[in-house]
Amino acid sequence: MRAHDPNSPARPTPGGTGKDATPPRPAREFRFDDRDFERIRRLIYAHAGISLNDSKRDMVYGRVTRRLRALGLKSFAEYLQQLETDELEFEEFVNSLTTNLTAFFREEHHFPILAELLRKHAENGPVSLWSAACSTGEEAYSMAITAIETLGANPRVRILGTDLDTRAVRTADLGIYPLERVEKLGEERLKRFFLKGTGDKAGYARVRPEVRALVRFRPMNLMTPVWPIRGPFHAIFCRNAMIYFDRAAQRRVLERFRPLLHPDGRLFAGHAEGLAHCADLFEPERRTVYRPVADASR
């Protein structure tokens, strides 16, 4: 048996305090068991079509506990009981589980294609566009900027922006963003389409009135039985929203997009959203751009 060298570093024992030992997981502030997680999964799926797998457990805990703290509640069970009767808090609950990752001209390859559509359809009257998961508005305003750059000032274009997250829609309607969010557009676009704030608004930029005039925002849940909108739209942008739906929910949404899309319109999807399972409704035309199948069942 080898003698121990007192000058050699000690080996950590399982659960010990050596530098290579895995630190124990800190105790959670609130108890959060399988039953709580399952109830939340069922609620958000039934209301918004969002499918949460087990890997989202910590994300759910982190976001929903903010609501428990805000309300001074002591348990998830107490909070979930409140959701049964408190409509305003249910709205906050849904908002807390909505992911709003967006940027101006995100997935930039889509906008030259949109410009082609605008030139094509503007000859025959007003063009209608829909940003169906608009988040905080960057996508819809990018569509408006593309319209002005393509068709000139005061284009005959109407853009609808909708989102499940009511707080995001309010932000979109204001059209005010931190400068770092818009500076990547370049100095020319920044001067042409935004107003820089001064004084207590320094560090922010607001979308110019002529851009905002092209867009209207409203909250809307794609899972509701009735959509309070009318087509046809020459383009529908629904990008990086359907990745949160399972295939059954995706199909329900796509079946409802189809009759709202102009026969020669296009559906713009996110880079991670394949629509092969709905090939009877939409067929690929270019990278994540789809055209409606002519004989799709209504």
C-alpha positions in Angstrom: 0.0 0.0 0.0 1.4 3.4 -1.0 2.0 5.8 1.8 0.2 9.1 1.6 2.3 12.2 0.7 1.2 15.0 3.0 2.3 17.6 0.4 0.0 16.2 -2.3 -3.4 17.7 -2.8 -6.2 15.9 -1.1 -8.6 14.0 -3.3 -12.2 15.2 -2.9 -14.5 12.7 -1.5 -18.0 12.3 -3.0 -20.1 15.1 -1.7 -17.0 16.7 -0.1 -15.7 20.2 -0.4 -12.6 19.7 -2.6 -12.2 22.0 -5.5 -13.4 19.4 -8.0 -16.4 18.3 -5.9 -19.9 19.1 -7.4 -21.5 21.7 -5.2 -24.8 20.7 -3.7 -27.8 22.2 -5.5 -29.2 25.1 -3.4 -32.5 24.6 -1.8 -35.4 26.2 -3.7 -37.3 29.0 -2.2 -40.6 27.4 -3.0 -41.5 23.7 -3.2 -42.1 22.7 -6.9 -43.0 19.1 -7.4 -44.1 17.1 -10.5 -47.8 17.8 -9.8 -47.2 21.6 -10.0 -45.1 21.3 -13.2 -47.8 19.1 -14.8 -50.6 21.6 -13.9 -48.6 24.4 -15.4 -47.8 22.4 -18.6 -51.5 21.6 -19.1 -52.6 25.2 -18.5 -50.2 26.8 -20.9 -50.7 24.2 -23.6 -54.5 24.5 -23.4 -54.4 28.3 -23.5 -51.5 29.0 -25.8 -50.5 25.8 -27.5 -47.0 26.0 -25.9 -45.6 22.6 -25.3 -43.1 22.4 -22.4 -40.9 19.3 -22.1 -39.1 18.3 -18.9 -36.0 20.3 -19.9 -38.1 23.5 -19.3 -38.7 22.7 -15.7 -36.1 25.1 -14.2 -37.1 27.8 -16.7 -40.8 27.5 -15.6 -39.8 27.6 -11.9 -37.6 30.6 -12.4 -40.2 32.6 -14.3 -43.3 31.7 -12.2 -41.7 32.3 -8.9 -41.4 35.9 -9.8 -45.2 36.1 -9.8 -45.3 34.3 -6.4 -43.0 36.9 -4.9 -44.9 39.8 -6.6 -48.1 38.5 -5.0 -46.6 37.6 -1.7 -47.7 33.9 -2.0 -46.1 31.0 -0.3 -46.6 28.1 -2.6 -47.2 27.1 -6.2 -50.4 25.4 -5.1 -51.7 28.7 -3.7 -50.7 30.4 -6.9 -52.3 27.9 -9.2 -55.5 28.1 -7.2 -55.6 31.9 -7.7 -55.2 31.4 -11.5 -58.6 29.6 -11.6 -60.4 32.9 -10.8 -58.0 35.8 -11.4 -58.1 36.7 -15.1 -55.6 39.5 -14.8 -53.1 37.2 -13.1 -53.6 34.5 -15.6 -52.6 37.1 -18.3 -49.4 37.7 -16.3 -48.8 34.0 -16.0 -49.0 33.5 -19.7 -46.8 36.6 -20.3 -44.2 35.1 -17.9 -43.9 31.9 -20.0 -43.7 33.6 -23.4 -40.2 34.0 -24.9 -39.6 37.3 -26.7 -36.4 36.8 -28.6 -36.4 39.2 -31.6 -34.4 41.9 -33.4 -34.7 44.3 -36.3 -34.3 42.5 -39.6 -33.8 39.2 -37.9 -33.3 36.4 -40.5 -32.4 39.1 -43.0 -32.7 36.9 -46.1 -36.5 37.2 -45.8 -36.7 40.9 -46.4 -35.5 41.0 -50.1 -38.2 38.4 -50.8 -40.7 40.6 -49.0 -39.6 43.5 -51.2 -40.3 41.4 -54.3 -43.8 40.7 -53.1 -44.4 44.3 -52.3 -43.4 45.4 -55.8 -45.5 42.7 -57.4 -48.7 43.3 -55.4 -48.5 47.1 -55.0 -49.5 47.5 -58.6 -53.0 46.1 -57.9 -53.9 48.1 -54.8 -53.1 48.1 -51.0 -50.8 45.4 -49.7 -51.7 43.7 -46.4 -49.1 42.0 -44.2 -49.3 40.2 -40.9 -46.6 39.7 -38.3 -48.4 36.9 -36.4 -45.9 36.7 -33.5 -44.7 40.3 -33.4 -43.2 40.2 -29.9 -42.0 43.7 -29.0 -42.5 45.0 -32.6 -39.1 44.8 -34.3 -40.3 42.4 -37.0 -43.4 44.5 -37.9 -41.4 47.7 -38.0 -38.7 45.9 -40.2 -41.6 45.1 -42.6 -42.7 48.7 -42.6 -39.1 50.0 -43.2 -38.8 47.5 -46.1 -42.1 48.8 -47.6 -40.9 52.4 -47.5 -37.5 51.5 -48.9 -39.2 49.5 -51.7 -42.2 51.6 -52.6 -41.3 55.1 -51.4 -42.8 57.4 -48.8 -46.4 56.7 -47.8 -46.7 53.3 -49.4 -50.1 51.7 -49.7 -49.3 49.0 -47.2 -51.1 47.9 -44.0 -49.3 45.8 -41.4 -50.9 44.0 -38.5 -48.8 42.9 -35.6 -50.2 40.5 -33.1 -48.8 38.6 -30.1 -49.9 36.5 -27.2 -47.8 38.6 -24.7 -49.8 41.7 -23.8 -46.8 43.4 -22.3 -44.8 42.9 -25.5 -47.6 44.3 -27.6 -47.7 47.5 -25.4 -43.9 47.9 -26.0 -44.4 47.4 -29.7 -47.1 50.0 -29.8 -44.8 52.6 -28.1 -42.1 52.0 -30.7 -39.3 53.0 -28.3 -36.1 51.0 -28.1 -32.7 51.2 -26.5 -30.1 52.7 -29.0 -28.1 49.5 -28.9 -31.1 47.7 -30.4 -31.3 49.9 -33.5 -27.7 51.1 -34.0 -26.9 47.8 -35.8 -29.2 49.0 -38.6 -26.6 51.5 -39.7 -26.4 55.3 -39.6 -28.5 55.8 -42.7 -31.5 53.8 -41.5 -31.2 55.1 -38.0 -31.5 58.7 -39.3 -34.2 58.0 -41.7 -36.5 55.8 -39.6 -35.9 56.7 -36.0 -35.8 59.8 -33.7 -33.0 59.8 -31.1 -34.1 60.7 -27.6 -32.6 63.6 -25.7 -32.6 64.6 -22.0 -34.2 61.9 -19.9 -34.8 59.9 -23.1 -31.2 59.8 -24.1 -30.0 56.4 -25.0 -33.3 55.5 -26.6 -34.8 55.9 -30.1 -38.4 56.1 -31.3 -39.7 54.8 -34.6 -40.7 57.8 -36.7 -44.4 58.6 -37.1 -44.5 57.7 -40.8 -43.2 54.2 -40.0 -45.5 53.7 -37.1 -48.5 54.8 -39.2 -48.1 51.7 -41.3 -48.5 49.3 -38.4 -51.2 48.6 -35.9 -50.7 46.2 -33.0 -53.1 44.1 -30.9 -52.9 41.2 -28.5 -54.1 37.9 -30.0 -53.8 34.3 -29.1 -53.3 31.9 -32.1 -55.1 29.2 -30.1 -58.4 31.1 -29.6 -61.3 29.6 -31.5 -62.0 32.8 -33.4 -59.4 35.2 -34.8 -60.7 38.8 -34.9 -58.9 39.5 -38.2 -59.7 39.3 -41.9 -57.6 38.6 -44.9 -56.4 38.2 -47.4 -52.8 38.9 -46.5 -50.1 39.1 -49.1 -47.5 37.9 -46.6 -47.8 36.3 -43.2 -44.7 36.2 -41.0 -44.9 33.6 -38.2 -41.3 33.0 -37.4 -39.9 31.1 -34.4 -43.2 30.9 -32.7 -44.4 27.5 -33.9 -41.2 25.8 -32.5 -43.1 26.1 -29.1 -46.1 24.1 -30.5 -46.4 20.4 -31.0 -47.3 19.1 -34.4 -51.0 19.0 -33.7 -51.0 22.7 -32.6 -48.8 23.7 -35.6 -51.3 22.1 -38.0 -54.2 23.9 -36.4 -52.5 27.2 -36.9 -51.4 26.5 -40.4 -54.9 25.3 -41.4 -56.2 28.7 -40.3 -53.4 30.7 -42.0 -54.2 29.1 -45.3 -57.5 30.8 -46.1 -56.3 34.1 -44.8 -53.4 34.2 -47.2 -53.7 35.7 -50.7 -53.6 32.9 -53.4 -50.3 34.4 -54.5 -49.1 35.3 -51.0 -46.3 33.8 -49.0 -45.8 32.4 -45.5 -42.5 33.2 -43.8 -41.4 30.7 -41.2 -38.5 30.5 -38.7 -35.2 28.8 -39.5 -36.0 25.9 -37.2 -39.5 25.4 -38.3 -40.1 22.7 -40.9 -43.5 22.4 -42.5 -43.1 19.0 -44.2 -45.9 17.5 -42.0 -48.3 20.1 -43.6 -47.3 19.6 -47.2 -50.9 19.5 -48.2 -51.3 23.1 -47.1 -47.9 24.8 -47.9 -45.0 23.9 -50.2 -41.5 25.4 -49.9 -40.5 28.0 -52.4 -37.3 29.4 -51.0 -35.4 29.1 -47.7 -38.2 29.0 -45.0 -40.6 30.7 -47.4 -43.7 28.8 -48.4 -46.6 29.3 -50.9 -50.1 27.9 -50.3 -50.9 24.7 -52.1 -53.6 25.6 -54.7 -56.0 22.8 -53.9 -55.6 22.7 -50.2 -58.8 21.7 -48.4 -60.6 24.5 -46.7 
